[in-house]
Amino acid sequence: MTVHNVIIIGSGPAGYTAAIYLGRAGLHPALVTGALTPGGQLVNTTEVENFPGFPDGILGPDLMDAMRAQAERFGTEFIHEDVTSIEVVDGGDGGSADGTATGGIKRVTLESDDVLDARAVIVATGSSYRKLGVPGEEEYSGRGVSYCATCDGFFFKDKPIVVVGGGDSAFEEALYLTRFGSSVTLIHRRDSFRASAIMVERARANDKLTLLTDTIVTAIHGGNAGTGDAVAAGSVATSAGSPSANAVPSATSSLPASLTLNPIGGITLNTGKPADITLGGVTLPAAGSVTSIDIRNTVTGETGTLDTAAVFVAIGHSPATAFTGDVVRKDDDGYILVDGASTRTSTPGIFAAGDCVDRTYRQAISAAGMGCRAALDAQAYLTN
Ligand SMILES: Cc1cc2nc3c(=O)[nH]c(=O)nc-3n(C[C@H](O)[C@H](O)[C@H](O)COP(=O)(O)OP(=O)(O)OC[C@H]3O[C@@H](n4cnc5c(N)ncnc54)[C@H](O)[C@@H]3O)c2cc1C
């Protein structure tokens, strides 16, 4: 059986960057992309404005296509499957091309039951955010529903914003979002927070931030031209601020006769992120974007509706590392542990990079940077 030099698992920014470096080093990496979302998390978003080198921004899928093409150019072999397990099958001298490293051969098993052997493996399988699981969440994802304040906060300047969660991340996101939103409401299902006392104090001291406890979100609403949603037809606000599902519900009838909802939807899709459109003196919230949420008090059962332009869900992330079993050490939440600033895991010859390691930064550029480090670590392992 062929023994690859390196198998990279995962096709996000970390995996593709590792492939570019290893390909250029002449190590002919094989990259297992994952069956469902080749390209990683960014294929699920629209405009990426903070990846260096693109002053006008770039669509997430276009960025990932370009990374893939660059990896391909340097000889990466792509395998479009999921990995189901990794094991070390040879504890002897299979660790390096010249037989000097002692990490053993790593065997990667794919969903199809095919197996691949390699001297080194880079795990770059990212993470997925936990979802609320309420109606409207999927529909308005990327159109007002977001899981990353750093990525999307900028798009909601002077708009009311809701954050859901009660941990440090939720508070950090809420405080950060006060720089953009006209108001930020943090909604938490209990009356006490997991977040540190100092974060809660900071939040309480911030005039723009309201804490709504014992409350859950039960549905997310917005204007969606495609579904015939009642809100879509009537979601016209009279000012640029606080678009309200209930404001001027019949205003569409006073719009110019030539204006239909389809072209409005087209404008929204082209700009990517929600942006209001002003026509004939009235401002339409971007078609297909969030306008309000339904909430329920968990103690009294009381229900209500809150107007908002954005819902930032901050209830945690799950690293996609279950398939690694016990072959590498992980923390209690499943993030792979690495040695200091390196990408070396507890098993010689297995490296890890990107969001499956990094619970703090979780950005495309930080994942790409770590992918570079993993490639250099793997190269050193294979050639020293
Ligand atoms: C909606 C959204 C918008 C975002 N916007 C921005 C932004 O504007 N700017 C920014 O910097 N960051 C943004 N991010 C964050 C950024 O996408 C991530 O930080 C980055 O993609 C992490 O890269 P990664 O390579 O670690 O993992 P990922 O991008 O998560 O890629 C992981 C890859 O591993 C694969 N995989 C998983 N399990 C397996 C398996 N068992 N076998 C094989 N393959 C597997 C997946 O299919 C995927 O291809 C956004 C994230 C989301 C969700």
The ligand as an SDF file (V2000), in Angstrom:
LIG
                    3D

 53 58  0  0  0  0  0  0  0  0999 V2000
  -21.3050   31.9650    8.8000 C   0  0  0  0  0  0  0  0  0  0  0  0
  -19.8500   32.2040    9.1070 C   0  0  0  0  0  0  0  0  0  0  0  0
  -19.2630   33.3660    8.6980 C   0  0  0  0  0  0  0  0  0  0  0  0
  -17.9280   33.6010    8.9600 C   0  0  0  0  0  0  0  0  0  0  0  0
  -17.3670   34.7520    8.5230 N   0  0  0  0  0  0  0  0  0  0  0  0
  -16.0560   34.9730    8.7300 C   0  0  0  0  0  0  0  0  0  0  0  0
  -15.4350   36.1500    8.2490 C   0  0  0  0  0  0  0  0  0  0  0  0
  -16.0860   37.0150    7.6670 O   0  0  0  0  0  0  0  0  0  0  0  0
  -14.0990   36.2870    8.4770 N   0  0  0  0  0  0  0  0  0  0  0  0
  -13.3470   35.3420    9.1470 C   0  0  0  0  0  0  0  0  0  0  0  0
  -12.1330   35.5080    9.2800 O   0  0  0  0  0  0  0  0  0  0  0  0
  -13.9210   34.2330    9.6250 N   0  0  0  0  0  0  0  0  0  0  0  0
  -15.2430   34.0220    9.4380 C   0  0  0  0  0  0  0  0  0  0  0  0
  -15.8300   32.8970    9.9400 N   0  0  0  0  0  0  0  0  0  0  0  0
  -14.9960   31.9550   10.7260 C   0  0  0  0  0  0  0  0  0  0  0  0
  -14.1490   31.0780    9.7820 C   0  0  0  0  0  0  0  0  0  0  0  0
  -14.9830   30.5420    8.7910 O   0  0  0  0  0  0  0  0  0  0  0  0
  -13.4750   29.9670   10.5490 C   0  0  0  0  0  0  0  0  0  0  0  0
  -12.7080   30.5040   11.6040 O   0  0  0  0  0  0  0  0  0  0  0  0
  -12.5490   29.1680    9.6330 C   0  0  0  0  0  0  0  0  0  0  0  0
  -13.2570   28.6670    8.5290 O   0  0  0  0  0  0  0  0  0  0  0  0
  -11.9130   28.0020   10.3770 C   0  0  0  0  0  0  0  0  0  0  0  0
  -11.1100   27.3250    9.4710 O   0  0  0  0  0  0  0  0  0  0  0  0
  -10.6760   25.8120    9.6850 P   0  0  0  0  0  0  0  0  0  0  0  0
   -9.8030   25.4890    8.5240 O   0  0  0  0  0  0  0  0  0  0  0  0
  -10.1380   25.6160   11.0300 O   0  0  0  0  0  0  0  0  0  0  0  0
  -12.0170   24.9590    9.6520 O   0  0  0  0  0  0  0  0  0  0  0  0
  -13.3290   24.9400    8.7710 P   0  0  0  0  0  0  0  0  0  0  0  0
  -13.4480   26.1080    7.8890 O   0  0  0  0  0  0  0  0  0  0  0  0
  -14.4160   24.6460    9.7410 O   0  0  0  0  0  0  0  0  0  0  0  0
  -13.1220   23.6720    7.8430 O   0  0  0  0  0  0  0  0  0  0  0  0
  -13.1120   22.3820    8.3930 C   0  0  0  0  0  0  0  0  0  0  0  0
  -13.1610   21.3820    7.2880 C   0  0  0  0  0  0  0  0  0  0  0  0
  -13.0230   20.0730    7.8350 O   0  0  0  0  0  0  0  0  0  0  0  0
  -13.9240   19.2070    7.1900 C   0  0  0  0  0  0  0  0  0  0  0  0
  -14.1980   18.0890    8.0810 N   0  0  0  0  0  0  0  0  0  0  0  0
  -14.8300   18.0880    9.2840 C   0  0  0  0  0  0  0  0  0  0  0  0
  -14.8780   16.8360    9.7830 N   0  0  0  0  0  0  0  0  0  0  0  0
  -14.2530   16.0450    8.8760 C   0  0  0  0  0  0  0  0  0  0  0  0
  -13.9950   14.6450    8.8050 C   0  0  0  0  0  0  0  0  0  0  0  0
  -14.3610   13.8030    9.7820 N   0  0  0  0  0  0  0  0  0  0  0  0
  -13.3560   14.1650    7.7120 N   0  0  0  0  0  0  0  0  0  0  0  0
  -12.9560   14.9910    6.7080 C   0  0  0  0  0  0  0  0  0  0  0  0
  -13.1670   16.3210    6.7330 N   0  0  0  0  0  0  0  0  0  0  0  0
  -13.8180   16.8310    7.7980 C   0  0  0  0  0  0  0  0  0  0  0  0
  -15.1330   20.0730    6.8900 C   0  0  0  0  0  0  0  0  0  0  0  0
  -15.8680   19.5030    5.8390 O   0  0  0  0  0  0  0  0  0  0  0  0
  -14.4440   21.3670    6.4780 C   0  0  0  0  0  0  0  0  0  0  0  0
  -14.1030   21.3210    5.1340 O   0  0  0  0  0  0  0  0  0  0  0  0
  -17.1600   32.6380    9.6820 C   0  0  0  0  0  0  0  0  0  0  0  0
  -17.7600   31.4550   10.1130 C   0  0  0  0  0  0  0  0  0  0  0  0
  -19.0930   31.2310    9.8190 C   0  0  0  0  0  0  0  0  0  0  0  0
  -19.7150   29.9500   10.2720 C   0  0  0  0  0  0  0  0  0  0  0  0
  1  2  1  0
  2  3  1  0
  2 52  2  0
  3  4  2  0
  4  5  1  0
  4 50  1  0
  5  6  2  0
  6  7  1  0
  6 13  1  0
  7  8  2  0
  7  9  1  0
  9 10  1  0
 10 11  2  0
 10 12  1  0
 12 13  2  0
 13 14  1  0
 14 15  1  0
 14 50  1  0
 15 16  1  0
 16 17  1  0
 16 18  1  0
 18 19  1  0
 18 20  1  0
 20 21  1  0
 20 22  1  0
 22 23  1  0
 23 24  1  0
 24 25  2  0
 24 26  1  0
 24 27  1  0
 27 28  1  0
 28 29  2  0
 28 30  1  0
 28 31  1  0
 31 32  1  0
 32 33  1  0
 33 34  1  0
 33 48  1  0
 34 35  1  0
 35 36  1  0
 35 46  1  0
 36 37  1  0
 36 45  1  0
 37 38  2  0
 38 39  1  0
 39 40  1  0
 39 45  2  0
 40 41  1  0
 40 42  2  0
 42 43  1  0
 43 44  2  0
 44 45  1  0
 46 47  1  0
 46 48  1  0
 48 49  1  0
 50 51  2  0
 51 52  1  0
 52 53  1  0
M  END
$$$$
